[in-house]
Amino acid sequence: MRDAARADVAVEASVTPVENRVSNDFGTTFAVRTYSIDVSGDAPKLGDSVPMPSSTTLSYDPKFGAERVNEKARLVADGIVEKVKAFAAKNK
C-alpha cells in the first residue's frame, strides 16, 4: 500500500541483535549471529490489535548461512499473512 494511512492493518516488525558468538570448530571459524524477530499488528480503523506470530529467533553465520535468512524471512512473512487473513475473515 502506498499510503499507510489508508491501510486496514498496520504491521511492524523489529529485528534485535541478541548474541554474536565466534567459535573454531573443525578447523573453521564460525561467527554465529543471533537475532530476535518480533511482529505486531494493529487495525487502527477498528481500534483493535491483530494477533501476530510469536516472537522467534534466527541464528546464522553470514559466511555459510545466508540462505537461512531468506528462509526465515519467508516463514515470518507467511505467518503474518495467515494471521492477517484470519483477522480479516473474523471481522467481515
Rosetta blueprint (number, residue, H / E / L):
1 M L
2 R L
3 D L
4 A H
5 A H
6 R H
7 A L
8 D L
9 V L
10 A E
11 V E
12 E E
13 A E
14 S E
15 V E
16 T E
17 P E
18 V E
19 E E
20 N E
21 R E
22 V E
23 S E
24 N E
25 D E
26 F L
27 G L
28 T E
29 T E
30 F E
31 A E
32 V E
33 R E
34 T E
35 Y E
36 S E
37 I E
38 D E
39 V E
40 S E
41 G E
42 D E
43 A E
44 P L
45 K L
46 L L
47 G L
48 D E
49 S E
50 V E
51 P L
52 M L
53 P L
54 S L
55 S L
56 T E
57 T E
58 L E
59 S E
60 Y E
61 D L
62 P L
63 K L
64 F L
65 G L
66 A H
67 E H
68 R H
69 V H
70 N H
71 E H
72 K H
73 A H
74 R H
75 L H
76 V H
77 A H
78 D H
79 G H
80 I H
81 V H
82 E H
83 K H
84 V H
85 K H
86 A H
87 F H
88 A H
89 A H
90 K H
91 N L
92 K L
